[in-house]
Amino acid sequence: MPKIPKYKLFYYAVIYTDRSYNTLGTKSTSNVNSVPAITLLKFPFKLAKDQIDAVNAWMIKGCRGSIIYSTGTGKTEIAFECAKQACETQFRKGNDDCSYICYNPFNILFLVPRIVLVQQNIRRLLSYGVPREKLGVYFGECKDIREITISTYQSAVNNHDLIVGSDMIVFDEVHLVSDTASTLRTIFDIVIDSNSKRPLLGLTATIDESDPKYKTILSLLPPVKKYLIKEAVKDKRLAAPLVLPIKVELTPNEKKIYDECTAKIRNISMYLNTSDPKSISAMLRRGRQLSGLARAWFANVKRRKSLINCATNKLAAAVDIIATRHPSERIMVFSETIESIQMLKGLLEDTGIKTMVIDSKSKLKDRLEKLAKWGTEFFPLLSVHTLEIGYDVPEVRVAIILATSSNINQITQRIGRTLRKTEQKDTALIYTIYLSETRDTSTLKMVRQATNVGTTQYRNRDYENRKAHSSKNTNLDVFY
């Protein structure tokens, strides 16, 4: 095996010393009797009742299906236990004494969307007693296949043998492999064609079962058990989310531009007899008479979206929350565009508040360095579609969502970053900054839907007092 550079060992989190294990079904060169790697898994704690229920539900359904569990409820541990029980079931068939007479690997492939999750899974498996020589990672330059291999989806797409040679596959954040993700979607084609009986497990915090783009997922991996935020909060498995909607308004000039863009979008849609982006995109590609109108439609949509994301009062409200309410507490700030997050960074620094930005272009080493400094050298961490998945910082209890997203999966993931419970944290604050009389209001509805832990509406006196010192353009309502 080629020598792995020292700097890469930092995030591979595992040192490979033995090449005798192989997940493509070939015989091990070791003469020492052993057992499948996953059977060595041992948790240093007891699984919660809801986790055990999820494992049992999946087993009853023939080891096929998706577990839809809120972020922070231990989906990873559920997956490990499912894999262990599926392995034991397979090897004990026809073996009356329920023992493993000889070594026969049970090849497990964990597919994850991001490299940081490769690292996290390796670390957890090591902490649960699985020997490092039985763990492999497959992404980028490191392509080491073992009995238990953690790979990114993108890397697996380029190596069909990795999928074909697996006895079980776990699809983490399975909602990302929707029918609209054409490249990733090919993984399902390979899975279906290569082995129709092997155990398959999907993991996600949420999935819209009415959305046609999830048709394949729901067909191949139908939900077998759900445990959402409302139930987890009731069982005290998650911190209770306090949704703090903050309403702001466009400036007069911004309102004028917004209305102009909206009118143009509406008029073009009426002329084209559709407001569906896919249909209008098809007109643009055809390049005929209607392509000019299609191009104008997208230009106005883009301009309006940029205006909403970068609205003056929206960014000012975020600065106000950080500066006056949580000046010395770690905060996650989520926005939709790099432009808006960079503008917010500039505003914060103008007020003397140091901050850092993590986006999709940030290199892993850079991300880890920033996360290590978070909470000591700076407190607001600004993100563009990066912190939603794979970052576990249970101590964080404050999130600011600059509302513009219409994706319920994304909203649920963002909220879930703050809900992991600790001894010092029973509640989490979810600030949702939205523009009145714009499409932002639909995002606020989804935030409330995702955190629907009760129906009682109240006003918190502490926040009412703080409101008096806030921007005059900010209205604060609290919902529990």
C-alpha positions, 0 to 999 in steps of 0.5 A, a space after each residue: 500500500 502506498 505510504 499515506 502522507 502524515 498530514 492526511 493521517 490527521 483526518 483519515 483517523 486510522 492507520 492501516 497496517 495489515 492488507 490481509 482483509 479484502 471486501 471484494 469477496 476473496 479469501 483472507 490470507 490470514 490463517 487465524 480463525 476470526 469472526 466478521 468485523 461488525 460482530 466485534 462492535 460493542 457500545 460502551 452504553 445502552 441503546 435508547 428504547 427508540 433506537 432498539 425499536 428502530 433496529 427491530 423494525 428494520 429487521 422485521 421488514 427483512 433488513 430493507 428500509 429507511 429509518 427517519 430519525 431526527 438529528 441528534 437521536 443516534 442514527 449512526 449507532 442504529 446503523 451499526 447495530 442493524 449491520 451487526 444483527 443482519 450479519 449475525 442473522 445471515 451467519 447463524 442460518 443453518 448453524 444450530 450452535 450459533 457460533 462462527 466456525 471459520 472466518 468469513 467476512 461480512 462486507 459492509 459499505 457505508 455511503 456518506 455525502 461528505 468526507 467529514 462523515 467518513 472520518 466520524 464513522 471511522 472514529 466511532 467504529 474504532 471507539 466501539 471496538 472494531 479493529 482498525 485493520 478491518 476498516 477502510 476508507 474510499 475517497 479521493 486519493 485514499 482507496 483502501 477497501 476493507 471488510 467495513 468500508 466508508 466511502 463518499 457517494 461520489 467515489 462509489 459512483 466511480 467504482 461499481 465493484 465497491 457496490 457489487 462486492 458488498 454484502 450490506 449497504 448503508 445510505 447515510 442522508 439517503 434523501 440526497 440520492 433523489 431522482 433529481 440527483 442523476 449522477 448519484 441516482 445510478 448507485 441505486 441502479 447498480 444496487 438493484 441489478 447486482 443483488 436483490 436480497 442483501 440488507 439495505 438501510 437508509 438513514 435521514 432526518 426527514 424526507 417528503 414522502 409526497 415529493 415525486 423525486 423521492 419515488 425510487 428511495 421510497 420504493 427501494 427503501 420504504 420508511 420502517 420507523 420514524 422518530 421526529 423532533 416532536 417525539 424526541 423532545 417529548 422523550 427528553 432525547 433532544 433539547 426543546 427548540 424555541 423558534 424566535 421569528 424576527 420579522 424585518 422589512 425591505 428598504 423602500 428601494 429594495 421593495 421597489 426592485 422586489 416588486 419590479 422583479 415579481 411583476 416581470 416574473 409573473 408577466 413572463 410566466 403568464 405569457 409562457 403559460 408556466 412558472 415551472 423552472 424545469 419547463 422554462 429551462 427546457 425553453 431556454 435550451 431549445 433556443 427558439 423564439 421563447 428563449 429570450 423570455 425564458 432568459 429574462 425570467 431566470 434573470 429576474 428570479 436570480 435578482 430577486 433571490 439575491 435581494 432577499 438574501 442580502 436585504 439590509 435589514 435582514 443582515 442588520 438583524 443578524 448583527 443585532 442578535 449576535 452583538 446584543 444577545 449572544 456576544 460570547 456564545 457559539 452561534 451557527 448562522 445559515 444563509 443561502 449565498 456566499 455573497 450574503 454571508 460575506 456581507 454579514 461577515 463585513 458588517 460583524 467585523 465593522 462592529 468589532 466582532 470576529 467571525 469565520 466563514 465555512 462554505 463548500 470551497 473550504 478545504 477540510 484542514 481549514 474547516 477543522 482549524 476554524 472549528 477548533 478555534 470556534 468558541 475561543 477566538 471567535 463565536 459566530 460561525 457563518 455557513 453556506 450549505 456546509 454545516 447542515 450535515 456532519 458537524 456534531 457540536 452538542 454544546 451549541 444552542 443558538 442558530 440564526 437562519 436567514 430565511 430563504 430556503 424552501 427545502 424542508 430537509 435542509 431546514 430540519 438539518 439546520 435546526 438539528 445542529 442545535 438540538 443535541 442534548 447535554 447536561 447543561 442544555 435543555 433548550 435551543 434557540 432558533 432565530 429565523 429572520 424573515 422579510 415580511 410580504 415576501 417568499 420568506 414567510 413560507 420558510 418560517 412556516 416550514 421552520 415551525 412545522 419542523 419544530 412542532 413540539 407543541 401548540 402553546 404560543 407565548 411571549 418571553 419577557 427576557 426577549 421582550 426586554 431585549 426587543 426594546 433595544 433592538 433595531 426598530 425594523 425588527 419584530 420578535 415573536 416567540 413560539 414553542 
